[in-house]
Amino acid sequence: MSDALAWNTYARTRPERRPVNAAGQPTWFNWTQYPDHGPGAELLGLPAGGTALDLGCGKGGNVAHLATLGVRATGVDISPAQLDAARVRWGGTPGLSLARAEAHDFLRGAGEKWDAIYSVYGVVWFTDPAVTLPLVRERLRPGGVLAFSQRPPTPGCYGCQASYIPRGDDEDPLVVKRWDHEPETWRKLLHESGYPDVSARVLPAPPGRRKVGTLIITARA
Ligand SMILES: C[S@@+](CC[C@H](N)C(=O)[O-])C[C@H]1O[C@@H](n2cnc3c(N)ncnc32)[C@H](O)[C@@H]1O
């Protein structure tokens, strides 16, 4: 469970989601690393009363938002610290379930299928897609959607990369693996894993000094 330790450390460095967004709403869906930017829950195309699974839900803001829309929404995360924060803020939201598990273990043990499975800078980025994409495919209902967002690759740096989670000045950072690919490579990997209909793009950053966009992918089973 060294990844859980790393992600607990990460959890301590991350601020809580704001009480309301720029529109004054208490819950919202954010696919990008920028506030009030990019698409929302409509990307998942969920039917009324549909089901969704958030892989690497973190502090739970996105999955809680889906629950407020009437979706039966489940968030899974490997980090007890992330989930504790999610439970403090969103526990008791009708339609929301939160589970502590490693995502591959959770998917292998799941007895149900979902209309949408998604990852926002989450499990699809931090696990081997050769394992994750087919496992998710098995847990999607016919026509279900896998959607994920993450930072686009640094040009020339593809495949498994090291992500460093800082601790203190006198401690080495913790390291987790992540998988970086160009949209075209994701499209190929998804086709090979049983998703015939894929949209893959990099959404540009909002106007300002920061230039890195967001890789956003939706794939229909
Ligand atoms: C960068 S955070 C993003 C959290 C959240 N989706 C958000 O947008 O704020 C990545 C999350 O994925 C979780 N995670 C990473 N690998 C995981 C795995 N194999 N199984 C379950 N959760 C995992 C981490 O604990 C962490 O909460």
The ligand as an ORCA input file, in Angstrom:
! r2SCAN-3c Opt
* xyz 0 1
  C      -4.504     13.801     -8.484
  S      -5.698     13.069     -7.415
  C      -7.230     13.547     -8.192
  C      -8.402     13.436     -7.251
  C      -9.758     13.874     -7.816
  N     -10.181     13.071     -8.940
  C      -9.739     15.337     -8.163
  O      -9.957     15.684     -9.340
  O      -9.507     16.162     -7.274
  C      -5.555     11.337     -7.816
  C      -6.430     10.463     -6.949
  O      -6.401      9.120     -7.428
  C      -6.281      8.235     -6.330
  N      -5.638      7.003     -6.819
  C      -4.442      6.900     -7.443
  N      -4.184      5.623     -7.774
  C      -5.252      4.900     -7.347
  C      -5.602      3.512     -7.435
  N      -4.789      2.622     -8.012
  N      -6.787      3.125     -6.919
  C      -7.630      4.027     -6.333
  N      -7.356      5.341     -6.232
  C      -6.187      5.781     -6.744
  C      -5.432      9.010     -5.325
  O      -5.562      8.553     -4.004
  C      -5.947     10.428     -5.505
  O      -7.007     10.730     -4.633
*
